[in-house]
Amino acid sequence: MVPARGRLVDYLDDSLPEVKYLKQYGWCVVKNAVSYEEVQELNSGIWDEFEALGTGVDRNDPSTHGTNNFPMSSHGLVQHAGFGLTPGVCKARLATEAAWKRLFKGSELISSFDGVSFCSTAYSDRQAHVTKSTGIPVFANKAVPTVASWLHTDQQNAKTEAFHCIQGALALTQLGMAEVSTQLI
């Protein structure tokens, strides 16, 4: 195995199983980074932000969860109209600070949330199954591509070393087969 390299390697806490996994595979899951109660509050706050747009979004009415009611998004990422700086999004970023500090041996960190990834109820409720022979998720008899046409690399194209920047995501709802847009390659 090639040793992990990059400007962030020395700051990571090698005693943590998540860090060991991150260094070996390039990704990891940090469970319980935010308490269940905080997740509920943060989820409600994000819905508050969507409803405050005045576009007709109502968290309790799935018929308003279509693309016409939400701000412009690219690849499911809502980042326009200053959405990444709304109070709900800022609170979510701050809620993850302790988890990041744990991974980075208590170091002071610079972080940002530039938006929110949103999967509408209409999309989430679609039934999916995974074909046993290929492992590919299938919706309505149409296979979901294994590799998306757009890859989110966060400045890595300009960097020659791994661990120059680390991407994080905080799930505020239970994830399922419908959320196939994140692909680790």
C-alpha positions as CSV (number, residue, x, y, z in Angstrom):
1,M,0.0,0.0,0.0
2,V,1.3,3.5,-0.9
3,P,1.6,5.7,2.2
4,A,-0.9,8.6,2.4
5,R,0.6,11.9,1.3
6,G,-0.4,15.5,1.2
7,R,-0.4,18.6,3.4
8,L,-3.1,17.3,5.7
9,V,-1.6,13.9,6.5
10,D,0.4,15.1,9.5
11,Y,-2.6,16.6,11.2
12,L,-4.8,13.5,11.1
13,D,-5.1,11.3,14.2
14,D,-3.7,7.9,13.1
15,S,-5.1,6.3,16.3
16,L,-8.7,6.6,15.0
17,P,-10.2,3.8,13.0
18,E,-11.9,6.4,10.7
19,V,-8.5,8.0,9.9
20,K,-6.9,4.6,9.2
21,Y,-9.8,3.8,6.8
22,L,-9.6,7.2,5.2
23,K,-5.9,6.9,4.5
24,Q,-6.3,3.4,3.1
25,Y,-9.4,3.8,1.0
26,G,-9.7,7.6,0.5
27,W,-13.0,7.9,2.2
28,C,-14.6,7.0,5.6
29,V,-17.8,7.4,7.5
30,V,-17.8,9.2,10.8
31,K,-20.8,7.9,12.7
32,N,-22.6,10.0,15.3
33,A,-20.7,13.1,14.3
34,V,-23.9,15.0,15.3
35,S,-26.5,13.7,17.8
36,Y,-29.9,12.6,16.7
37,E,-31.5,15.6,18.5
38,E,-29.2,18.0,16.6
39,V,-30.0,16.3,13.3
40,Q,-33.7,16.8,13.9
41,E,-33.2,20.4,14.7
42,L,-30.8,21.0,11.8
43,N,-33.2,19.2,9.4
44,S,-36.0,21.5,10.5
45,G,-33.8,24.5,10.1
46,I,-32.9,23.6,6.5
47,W,-36.7,23.2,5.8
48,D,-37.2,26.6,7.4
49,E,-34.7,28.0,4.9
50,F,-36.5,26.4,1.9
51,E,-39.9,27.6,3.1
52,A,-38.6,31.1,3.6
53,L,-37.7,31.4,-0.1
54,G,-41.3,32.2,-0.7
55,T,-41.5,29.8,-3.7
56,G,-44.3,27.6,-2.3
57,V,-42.1,24.9,-0.7
58,D,-44.0,23.3,2.2
59,R,-42.2,20.5,4.1
60,N,-45.5,18.8,4.8
61,D,-46.7,18.8,1.2
62,P,-44.6,16.6,-1.1
63,S,-46.4,18.0,-4.1
64,T,-44.4,21.2,-3.5
65,H,-41.1,19.4,-3.5
66,G,-40.6,19.6,-7.3
67,T,-37.9,21.5,-9.0
68,N,-40.1,24.5,-9.8
69,N,-40.3,25.4,-6.1
70,F,-36.7,25.0,-5.1
71,P,-33.8,27.4,-6.0
72,M,-31.7,26.5,-9.0
73,S,-29.4,23.6,-8.3
74,S,-26.7,21.7,-10.2
75,H,-26.4,18.0,-9.7
76,G,-28.8,18.2,-6.6
77,L,-26.6,20.8,-4.9
78,V,-28.5,23.9,-3.9
79,Q,-25.9,26.6,-3.6
80,H,-27.3,29.7,-5.3
81,A,-29.1,32.7,-3.8
82,G,-26.6,32.7,-0.9
83,F,-28.1,29.4,0.4
84,G,-24.7,28.2,1.7
85,L,-24.7,31.2,4.1
86,T,-28.3,30.8,5.5
87,P,-28.6,30.3,9.3
88,G,-29.7,26.7,8.9
89,V,-26.7,25.8,6.7
90,C,-24.3,27.6,9.0
91,K,-25.6,25.8,12.0
92,A,-25.1,22.5,10.2
93,R,-21.5,23.4,9.5
94,L,-20.8,24.4,13.1
95,A,-22.5,21.2,14.4
96,T,-19.8,19.1,12.6
97,E,-16.9,21.1,14.1
98,A,-16.2,18.7,17.0
99,A,-16.1,15.7,14.6
100,W,-13.6,17.4,12.4
101,K,-11.4,18.5,15.3
102,R,-11.4,14.9,16.6
103,L,-10.1,13.7,13.2
104,F,-7.5,16.4,13.1
105,K,-6.1,16.1,16.7
106,G,-7.9,19.2,17.9
107,S,-6.3,21.5,15.3
108,E,-8.0,24.8,14.4
109,L,-9.7,24.3,11.0
110,I,-11.1,26.3,8.2
111,S,-14.2,24.8,6.7
112,S,-17.2,25.8,4.5
113,F,-20.5,24.5,3.4
114,D,-21.3,26.0,0.0
115,G,-24.7,24.5,-0.2
116,V,-27.1,21.7,0.5
117,S,-27.7,18.5,-1.4
118,F,-31.4,17.9,-1.7
119,C,-33.2,14.8,-3.0
120,S,-36.9,15.6,-3.4
121,T,-39.5,13.4,-1.9
122,A,-40.8,12.5,-5.3
123,Y,-37.3,11.1,-6.2
124,S,-36.6,9.5,-2.8
125,D,-39.9,7.6,-2.8
126,R,-39.1,5.8,-6.1
127,Q,-38.6,2.2,-5.5
128,A,-35.2,0.9,-6.5
129,H,-33.6,-2.5,-6.5
130,V,-30.1,-3.7,-7.1
131,T,-29.5,-6.3,-9.7
132,K,-27.7,-9.3,-8.1
133,S,-25.5,-9.9,-11.2
134,T,-24.2,-6.4,-11.6
135,G,-24.8,-4.6,-8.3
136,I,-26.2,-1.6,-10.2
137,P,-29.2,0.2,-8.8
138,V,-32.2,0.1,-11.1
139,F,-35.2,2.5,-11.2
140,A,-38.2,1.7,-13.3
141,N,-36.2,-0.8,-15.3
142,K,-33.6,1.8,-16.1
143,A,-30.0,1.2,-14.8
144,V,-28.4,4.2,-13.0
145,P,-25.0,4.9,-14.5
146,T,-22.1,3.7,-12.4
147,V,-20.1,6.9,-13.1
148,A,-21.8,10.2,-13.3
149,S,-21.2,12.6,-16.2
150,W,-20.0,15.2,-13.7
151,L,-17.4,14.4,-11.0
152,H,-17.1,16.7,-8.0
153,T,-13.4,16.8,-7.2
154,D,-13.0,20.0,-5.1
155,Q,-9.8,21.5,-6.5
156,Q,-8.1,18.1,-6.8
157,N,-7.5,18.5,-10.5
158,A,-4.9,21.2,-9.7
159,K,-3.3,19.2,-6.9
160,T,-0.7,16.4,-7.3
161,E,-1.0,15.0,-3.8
162,A,-4.0,13.4,-2.0
163,F,-5.2,14.8,1.3
164,H,-4.8,18.4,0.1
165,C,-8.4,19.0,0.9
166,I,-11.1,16.8,2.4
167,Q,-14.7,16.8,1.5
168,G,-17.4,16.2,4.1
169,A,-21.1,15.6,4.0
170,L,-23.7,15.6,6.8
171,A,-26.8,13.5,6.2
172,L,-29.8,15.0,7.9
173,T,-32.2,12.2,6.8
174,Q,-32.0,8.5,6.4
175,L,-30.3,7.7,3.1
176,G,-31.4,4.9,0.8
177,M,-31.1,3.5,-2.7
178,A,-32.5,6.7,-4.3
179,E,-29.5,8.7,-3.2
180,V,-27.2,7.2,-5.8
181,S,-25.5,10.5,-6.8
182,T,-22.5,10.1,-4.5
183,Q,-20.1,7.7,-6.1
184,L,-16.6,7.1,-4.7
185,I,-14.1,6.2,-7.4
